[in-house]
Amino acid sequence: MIERVAVRTFTTTACTSVDAEGHRHPAPEHEVTEALLEITDTDGATGYCAVQPDQVRPAVLDKHVRPVLLGQDPWDRERLWRLLARRQRGSHGGFTDRALGFVDTALWDLVARKAGLPAWKLAGGARDRIPAYASTMCGDTDGLATPGDYADFAKHLVSVGYRAIKLHTWMPPVPGAPSVSRDVEACRAVREAVGPDVALMLDASHWYSRTEALRLGRALQELDYYWFEEPMEEASVSSYRWLADQLDIPVIGPEVAWGKHHTRAEWISSGACDVLRAGPAGSGGITPVLKTVHLAEAFNVDCEIHGNGSASLTVLGATDAGRWYERGLLHPHVDFDRVPPHRGSIVDPLDDNGNVTLPVRPGIGDDWNFEHIGVHTLEEW
């Protein structure tokens, strides 16, 4: 039975930082605060999930999570997930899909550790490796400042094994962003640099108008891009249906829309997307994303998993959803394979053929350096 639910914050170091609009960019190595959600069973087993501290504050644990989980059997994941999800009604945004996803992922880590199995095997075991696409950071003023920078970086990515690349182009607060014409220039430069045999995708500015999105999508069609992602506000499902009806390039979505698998059912049924999108970190956890995958399967629609990390790998290994694993965010000035002090290894090393092998350790696959975390713990709640 579950006897403890807590968040532990600790210091570590990072080589990236987030700008005023939430986009990640390179930075000199500096100290940061990270957090772990820990769910412990009476037999001493603990499940972990890296969390954003502002999403799982003490009030969220006290009001929503502990009342549901404490004293319960962690194997009852479906029942517990439903009880947690129903507490979102009336929480006025305090108990978000992201917070729910952290709790669900920690439960999966706990039961897989108790079973002595990788979570992806426990959840289905469809495959043990998957091709990765390189997902770039957003454009900036140093490293990904010009279309030529994107082209040069794309050639490097292909040289290390990637057979698919997704661009994030310039977004505010970068001067002059967003710009349809500049996005097109970058996309054209990358296609010319890597040739016709590398799959390319674009995750555009999220705030384009319908006409801007259509203009950009038509340019991507001519460049034979594989998909077009989030060029508009996702709350406007009718705008995406309008866009998908006029383009041959697959429109993929939604990425951040609130509502878990329920919202994604609406996107499929309304024709707002050609490829479905969901990720454990933003769509309520591993449990609803598995539901989303099977929903898409029933409609003969591909479902690509959003975001990197152990929870996404769990879904991808458990099912045959998704052609690729999203590996990144990548930048010419960042060593993505750097192991931060609070980890023993990264969860998604890339092989020479551009594949990521699914982790074999019990749980969702994270290799935590508990010695570092213990020494550098700030507080628990």
N, C-alpha and C positions, 0 to 999 in steps of 0.2 A: 504494500500500500504506500501511497505517496505521503511522506512525512515532512518534506521541506520544499519550499519554493522561494528562491532568492535571486537577486541580481548582485553581482560583484563587479565593482569598477576597479580598474588598475591602470597604471601608466605603462606605455611602451613607446616605440618610435615609429615614424612613418616618413615617407619621402614624397607624399602628395598632400594637397590641401584642397579645400572646397571654396569656390568663389561665392559672391553674393547671391547668385542665382542657383546655387547648389550643384555646379558642375566641377568635376575633379580635374586638377592640373598638377604638373610636377612642382616640387618644392624641395628646398634643402632639408636634410634629415632633421626632424624635430620631435619633441616629446608630445604625445597625444594621450588622451584618456579613452580607453576602450571598456567594454562591459560584456559580461557573460551572464546569461540566464541559466540557473542551475535547478534542476528538479531531481530530488533524491528520494529513493525508495527505502522502505524499512530494512531491506537486505543490504543497504549500503551502496547500491548502484546509483549512479548519477548520470542524467542526460544534460547536455550542454547545447546552447545556441548563442552565437555572437549576436548582440542586440545593440540598438541605438538607445542610449540611456534615456533620452527625452521621450521615447515611445513607450517605455515600460517603467514609469515612475512608481514610487511606493503606493500612491493612491490606486493605480491600475491593478497592482498585485493585491492590495487589501480589499478593494471593492469588487473585482471581477475574477481574478485568477485563483487566489487561494480558496475562496468559498466553494469553487467548483472542484478543485483538484485534491485538496488535502483529505486524506483518508480514503482515496479512491484507488482502484486498480489501474495502473498505467496502461495495461493491455486493452482497456476499453476506450481506445483512441477515438473511435467513431462517436460513441455516446458522449465522451468528454468534449470533443470538438463541437458537437451540436449544442451542448449546454453553454459552452463559451460563446459561440457565435450568436446565440439568442440574447446574450447579455449586451450585445452591441446596440440593441434597440434602446433608444433613450439615453445612451451614454454621451451624446452631444460631441462625438468625435474623440472622446477620451480613450476609448478602447477600439483602436483602429484595426483594419485588416492586417496592417503590418505587425502590430503588437500580437494579434491573434496568431499570425504566422510564426512568430518567434516561439510562442508557447507550444504550438503544434509540432514544430521542428524539434524542440527539446524533448518532447514526449517520444517522437520517433527515435531520437538518439538513445534515449533511456531504454526503451524496450529492445532495440537492436543490440545494445550493449549487454542487456540481460540474457538475450538469446545467443550471444556470441557470434552474431552474423553482421555483415554489412547491411545497412538499411535498404539498399537497392535490391538486394537478394530477398530480404524479408517482404518487400513490397511487390515483388513480381519476378525479378531476375531475368529480364529480356535480353540483355547484352552486357558485355564487360568492357567495352571501349566505344568511343564515339568520336567522329571527326569534330574538330573545333574550328570555329571561325574567329578571326582576330577582330575584336571590337575596339575601335580607337577611342581615345579621349576626344573631347570637343576641340575644335580649332582654337588657336590662341595667337599670341604675338611672338612666340619663340619655340620653334620645333614643328608646329603644325600651323604656320602662319600664312602659307601660300598654297595654291594648288600644286606647285612643284614639290613642296614639302610632303604633301599627302602621297604624291606619286613615288617619291624616293622611299618613303616609309613603306608603302605597299610592296615595292620590289624587295625590300629587306624582309618583310613578313613572308613573302612567298619563298624566299631563299632559306628560311628556317623551317619550312614545312607546311605552312597554312595554304589551304586550297580554297578558302573563302574569307572575305574581309567585309566588315561593316564599318562604314564611315559615320562618325558623329561630326558634323561640320560646325561652323561658327554660330554661336548663340550669345545673347546678351550675358554679361556686360562687355563682351569683346566689341570694340568700336566697329560700327558699320553692320553689325549683325542684328537680325538675320537678313540674308540677301539671296534671293532665288538665283540670280545670275552668277554669283560667286559660288554657290553650292554646285551649280551645273558645271562650272569651270573645274572645280575639284573632282567631281565625279568623272568628267571626261578625261582629266589628266591621269587618274588612277586606271581607268579602263585602258587607255593607251599604254600605260606603263606595264601592266600585267598581262595584257592580251585577252583573248576570248575565252580561255579555259578556266579562269578563276571566277568563282561566283562572287558577285558584289552586291551589297545592300546599302541602303541609306536610311539612317535615323535622323530625320530633319528637325528643324526648329518646330516646337510644338504649338506655335502661335501663328502660323500662316493662315491667311484667308482661304476660302474655297478656290478662288481663281488662281491664287499663288500656288496652292498645292497642286492644282490641275496642271499648271504650266510646268512645274518641277517634275511631276509624275510623267508627263509626256516626254520630257527630255530623258528621263531615266529609261523609259521604254526604248528609245532610240539607241541607248548605250547598252542595252541588254542587261540591265540590273535585275537581280533575282526578286527583291521585294522592296517596298516603300513603307516606311514606318513612322507613325505618329507625327504627321505634318500639321495637325490641327488639334484643337481642344477635344479631348475624347468624350466629354459629356455630351457633345453634339453627335449622336449616333446617325442622325439623318445626313449630316455633312459627310460622314464616311461612306454611307450608302450612295450618296450622290457621286462621290469621288470614285468608288469602286465600280460603279456602273459605267464610267466613262474611260476607264483605263484597262489596258491589257496586263500591265505589270501587276502582280499580286499585291494587294494592300493587306498589311498585317496589323492586328490589334485585337483587343486593347491592351496596353501595357500597364497603365496606372489606374484605370477606372475602378472605383469602389464597387463591391458587390460580388467578388469571388466568382464561382462558376455560374451563378445566376445571371450576372451581367454578361458573361461570355456566351451564354445561351441566347441572349437577346441579340448579340452581335451576329451570331451565325444565322438565326432565324430571320433577321431583318436584311441580310445581305450586306452588312457594313464592312465585312472583311472577307478576304479569300484565304488567308492563313490566320489561325487563331493564335493568341499570345497570352501567356500566363506565367507567373513565377512565384515560387513559395514565399519569397521575401515580401512581395507586395499584394499577393492574392489570397492571403489567409492561411498559408502553410502548405505542407506537403499533401495533406489529406484532400483539400478542395482542388489542388492542381491535378492530382490523380483523377478526380472526378471530371475535371475539365478535359483532360487528355481523352478519356473514354467518350465524353460528349462529342468531341471533335471526330473521333473515330467513327461514331455512329452516323455522322453526316459526310463521311469521306473527305474531311477537311484536315489538313496538316495542322499540328499544334506545336509551335516552337516555344521553348522554355526561356523565359527572360531572366537574365542575370547569371553571374558566375557563382561558384562556391559549392559547398557540400550538399546543400538541400536541393539545388538544381540538378546536381549529378545523381542524387538519389532518385528523382523522378525520371531522369533520362535512362538510368540503368534499369529501373523497374519496368519500363515500357519501351515500345519502339516509336514513341512520339518524337518528333523533332529530327531533322537531318543533321543538326549541329549542336554543339555546346558553345555558349557564348563565353569566350575567354578574353578577359580584359577587366578594366580598361587599359589600353596600351598606348604608349607614347615613345617617341625616339629618345627622350631624356629620362625614362624611367625603366629600371630593371624589374620587370614584373615577376621574375623568378626569385627575387630577394626574399629570404625567410625572415620575417620580423621576430623580434626577441621573444614574443609571447607564443610562438609556434615552434614546433620541432621540425616541420617540413610543410611545403605547400600541398594542397589537396589535389591540384590539377596539373602536374608536370606534362609538358608536350613532348611527344616522341618525334623522331625524324620524319615520320609520315603525316604529321599534322593531327595525330589522334591523342586523346586523353584516355588513359586507362582508369576504370572505376576503382575507388579505394577498396582495399581488402580488410582493413581493420574493422572490428565490431563498432557499430554505430553509424552515424552519417559520414564519418571519414576524417573529421578534423583531428589534427595531431597537436594538442595543446601542450605548451611548456608550463606545467603547473608550478614548477619551482620559481620561474620568473614571475608568474601571476601572483603567487603567494607572497613573494618578497615585495612586490610593487602594488599590492592591494591598497586601495584608498578607503573604500567603505563597502558595506553590504546593506541591502534593504530587502 
